[in-house]
């Protein structure tokens, strides 16, 4: 049973690694557009970085698809926000014990998550008029 759990965890890790996109793979997928961007934008995108003034396409190539999107409405208008969560896989191992009557049971499991929710968000990118107007990064 122990070897089965180890094999399953290894398979899940390989699957998660194979699904992860990188700036290099995203640039290759958008090579025609990438070649039209100024050299300073190309350098940032290739390094997985963004800057104020970037277009949504440039952000998507640099950082990938957002974990979630939402809008912010203020007196100045409506902004679109893209949220990015931690992208590294998270692993957990659990062990459960139970007892009832004259019997007892022991169980366990291995879990993996390749993302997070609001707690795991690391970056918010705000777009106004089709360009990045603000970048918020969570402290570590």
C-alpha positions in Angstrom: 0.0 0.0 0.0 2.8 2.4 0.9 4.4 1.9 -2.6 1.0 2.6 -4.2 0.7 5.9 -2.4 4.2 6.9 -3.4 3.6 6.0 -7.0 0.3 7.9 -7.0 2.0 11.0 -5.5 4.8 10.8 -8.0 2.3 10.5 -10.9 0.4 13.5 -9.6 3.6 15.6 -9.4 4.5 14.7 -13.0 1.0 15.5 -14.1 1.1 18.9 -12.4 4.6 19.7 -13.8 3.5 18.8 -17.3 0.4 21.1 -17.1 2.3 24.1 -15.9 3.1 26.7 -18.6 6.2 28.8 -18.5 7.0 32.2 -20.0 9.2 30.4 -22.6 6.3 28.1 -23.7 3.8 31.0 -23.7 6.2 33.2 -25.8 6.6 30.3 -28.3 2.8 30.0 -28.5 2.5 33.8 -29.2 5.7 34.3 -31.2 4.1 36.5 -34.0 2.7 39.0 -31.5 5.8 38.8 -29.3 8.0 39.7 -32.3 6.1 43.0 -32.8 6.7 44.2 -29.2 9.5 46.6 -28.3 12.7 45.0 -27.0 12.2 46.1 -23.4 8.7 44.6 -23.3 10.0 41.4 -24.9 12.7 41.1 -22.2 10.3 41.6 -19.4 7.7 39.1 -20.8 10.4 36.5 -21.4 11.5 36.9 -17.8 7.8 36.4 -16.6 7.6 40.1 -15.5 5.1 42.8 -16.3 5.0 46.6 -16.1 2.4 49.5 -16.1 1.3 50.1 -19.7 1.3 46.4 -20.8 -1.7 45.1 -22.8 -3.8 42.2 -21.6 -2.0 40.0 -24.2 1.4 40.9 -22.9 0.4 40.1 -19.3 -1.2 36.8 -20.3 2.0 35.8 -22.1 4.2 36.9 -19.2 2.2 35.5 -16.3 -0.3 33.1 -17.9 -4.0 32.9 -17.3 -5.2 34.6 -14.1 -6.6 32.5 -11.3 -9.7 34.8 -11.2 -10.9 38.1 -12.6 -13.1 40.7 -11.2 -14.1 44.3 -11.7 -13.8 47.4 -9.4 -16.2 50.3 -9.8 -15.3 53.7 -8.5 -16.2 57.3 -9.2 -13.5 57.2 -11.9 -15.0 54.3 -13.7 -14.7 50.5 -14.0 -11.4 48.6 -13.8 -10.8 45.0 -14.6 -8.5 43.1 -12.1 -6.7 39.9 -12.8 -5.6 37.9 -9.7 -2.7 35.4 -9.8 -2.3 32.8 -7.1 0.8 30.9 -6.1 1.5 28.4 -8.9 3.7 25.9 -7.0 1.9 22.7 -6.1 0.9 22.2 -2.5 1.0 18.8 -0.9 -0.6 17.6 2.3 -0.7 14.3 4.1 -3.4 13.3 6.5 -4.0 10.6 9.1 -7.3 9.8 10.7 -8.1 7.7 13.7 -11.5 6.6 14.8 -12.9 4.5 17.5 -16.4 3.2 18.2 -17.7 0.4 20.3 -15.1 -2.4 20.3 -13.6 -1.5 16.9 -11.3 1.1 15.7 -10.1 2.3 12.3 -7.0 4.0 11.0 -6.8 5.8 7.6 -4.7 8.3 5.7 -4.4 10.0 2.4 -2.3 12.3 0.3 -3.6 15.4 -1.4 -2.3 17.9 -3.9 -3.5 21.3 -5.0 -1.9 23.2 -7.9 -3.2 26.5 -6.9 -4.9 28.5 -4.3 -7.8 30.8 -3.6 -7.8 34.3 -2.2 -5.4 33.3 0.5 -2.9 32.2 -2.0 -3.1 35.2 -4.3 0.3 36.8 -4.9 -0.5 39.5 -7.6 -3.3 41.7 -8.7 -3.1 43.4 -12.1 -5.4 46.3 -12.7 -6.4 47.3 -16.3 -7.9 50.7 -17.2 -8.6 51.6 -20.9 -7.0 48.3 -22.0 -3.6 48.8 -20.3 -2.1 47.9 -17.0 -2.6 50.8 -14.7 -1.5 49.2 -11.4 0.3 46.1 -10.1 -0.2 44.9 -6.5 2.1 42.2 -5.1 1.6 40.5 -1.8 4.5 40.5 0.7 6.1 37.1 1.5 
